[in-house]
Amino acid sequence: MVNRHRGEVELKADGKSYTLCLTLGALAHLEAAYGGEDILTLADRFSQGHLTSRDALNLLEAGLKGGGHESAALDLENLSFEGGMAGLIRTLADLLRVTFGGTDAGVIEKTEADLNRSEEGEKHLPPFPGMPS
C-alpha cells in the first residue's frame, strides 16, 4: 500500500500495481536525464503544464526507481496504463503533487473534468492531455 506522506503514489499498468516515489536518488536521476538541470527548474517546468512524452518516460522511470522497482526489467515504452495515457498523466501529476506540494498548477491542475470536456461540452480525451485535440 502506498504512503502519500512519504510521497508515494500507485500506478496501475499491465494489470499490476507499482509504487512510484521521487526519492532523492530518483530526483538525481531526473537531473541527470535533463543534463544537470536543477530539480527546482524541472519542478517549475512541469508545474507550467509542459510535459512531453519523453518527460513522462523520464518521470515514470525515476518514480519506479524511487518506488523500489527495477525499471530496466520493464518495457516502459510499451506498458499499457489503466486509463490510457490520460491515466498515466494523472498519476504523474499526482506524483509531482505529493513530491513538491504547493498549489495545483499546470499539469497538476489538469483535472479529469478538464481532460474530458470539449468546448461544445462533449466528453472526450485529447490525444495527449494538455495538447490541443
Buried (B, 14 or more C-beta within 10 A) or exposed (E): EBEEEEBBBBBBBEEEEBBBBBBEEBBEBBBEBBEEEEBEEBBBBBBEBEBEEEBBBBBBBBBBBBBEBEBEEBEEEEBEBBBEBBBBBBBBBBBBBBBBEEEBBBBBBBEEEEBBBEEEEEEEBBEBBBEEE
